[in-house]
């Protein structure tokens, strides 16, 4: 019996490019440090529950941070947020 190992590879600089975009957006939208962390998780596709678990906060607090990020970025949805992040 053998093993099959599948390794996901990120394109060179892929993670750092995303971090750079998140950092730039955080400055542009005057986000707090916590909101910047939430934005990074949102950019990775995390749900409110996953954001809460990763940041060791309640899901309700995560919802509040997500709402604040959306408000400060001037968009209404996560999809619009991702589009704005890529601009």
C-alpha positions as CSV (number, residue, x, y, z in Angstrom):
1,X,0.0,0.0,0.0
2,X,1.3,3.4,-0.9
3,X,0.5,7.0,0.0
4,X,-0.5,9.8,-2.3
5,X,0.6,13.2,-1.1
6,X,-0.9,16.3,-2.7
7,X,0.8,19.6,-1.9
8,X,-0.9,22.9,-2.7
9,X,1.6,25.4,-4.0
10,X,1.2,29.1,-3.9
11,X,2.6,31.0,-6.9
12,X,5.8,32.8,-6.0
13,X,5.0,35.9,-4.0
14,X,1.2,35.1,-4.1
15,X,0.8,35.3,-0.3
16,X,3.0,38.4,0.0
17,X,1.1,40.1,-2.9
18,X,-2.2,39.6,-1.1
19,X,-0.8,40.9,2.1
20,X,0.5,44.0,0.3
21,X,-2.9,44.7,-1.1
22,X,-4.5,44.2,2.3
23,X,-2.0,46.5,3.9
24,X,-2.5,49.2,1.2
25,X,-6.3,48.9,1.5
26,X,-6.1,49.1,5.3
27,X,-4.2,52.4,5.0
28,X,-6.5,53.8,2.3
29,X,-9.6,52.9,4.3
30,X,-8.1,53.9,7.7
31,X,-8.8,50.5,9.2
32,X,-7.8,49.6,12.7
33,X,-5.2,46.8,13.2
34,X,-8.0,44.3,14.0
35,X,-10.0,45.4,11.0
36,X,-7.0,44.8,8.9
37,X,-6.7,41.3,10.3
38,X,-10.4,40.7,9.5
39,X,-9.9,42.1,6.0
40,X,-7.0,39.6,5.4
41,X,-9.2,36.7,6.5
42,X,-12.1,38.0,4.4
43,X,-9.8,38.2,1.4
44,X,-8.9,34.5,2.0
45,X,-12.6,33.7,1.9
46,X,-13.1,33.1,5.6
47,X,-16.7,33.1,7.0
48,X,-17.6,35.1,10.1
49,X,-17.3,31.9,12.1
50,X,-13.8,31.2,10.8
51,X,-12.8,34.8,11.4
52,X,-14.0,34.5,15.0
53,X,-12.2,31.2,15.5
54,X,-8.9,32.5,14.0
55,X,-9.0,35.7,16.1
56,X,-10.3,34.1,19.2
57,X,-13.3,36.4,19.4
58,X,-17.1,35.8,19.4
59,X,-18.9,35.4,16.1
60,X,-20.9,38.5,16.9
61,X,-17.7,40.6,17.3
62,X,-16.5,39.2,14.0
63,X,-19.7,40.3,12.4
64,X,-19.2,43.8,13.8
65,X,-15.7,44.0,12.4
66,X,-16.8,42.7,9.0
67,X,-19.6,45.4,9.0
68,X,-17.0,48.1,9.9
69,X,-14.7,47.0,7.1
70,X,-17.5,47.0,4.6
71,X,-18.6,50.5,5.8
72,X,-15.1,52.0,5.7
73,X,-14.4,50.5,2.3
74,X,-17.6,52.0,0.9
75,X,-19.0,48.7,-0.4
76,X,-22.1,46.6,0.5
77,X,-21.0,43.0,0.0
78,X,-17.9,40.8,0.3
79,X,-17.8,40.4,-3.4
80,X,-17.6,44.1,-3.9
81,X,-14.9,44.3,-1.2
82,X,-12.8,41.7,-3.1
83,X,-13.2,43.7,-6.3
84,X,-12.2,46.9,-4.5
85,X,-9.2,45.1,-3.0
86,X,-8.0,44.1,-6.4
87,X,-8.3,47.6,-7.9
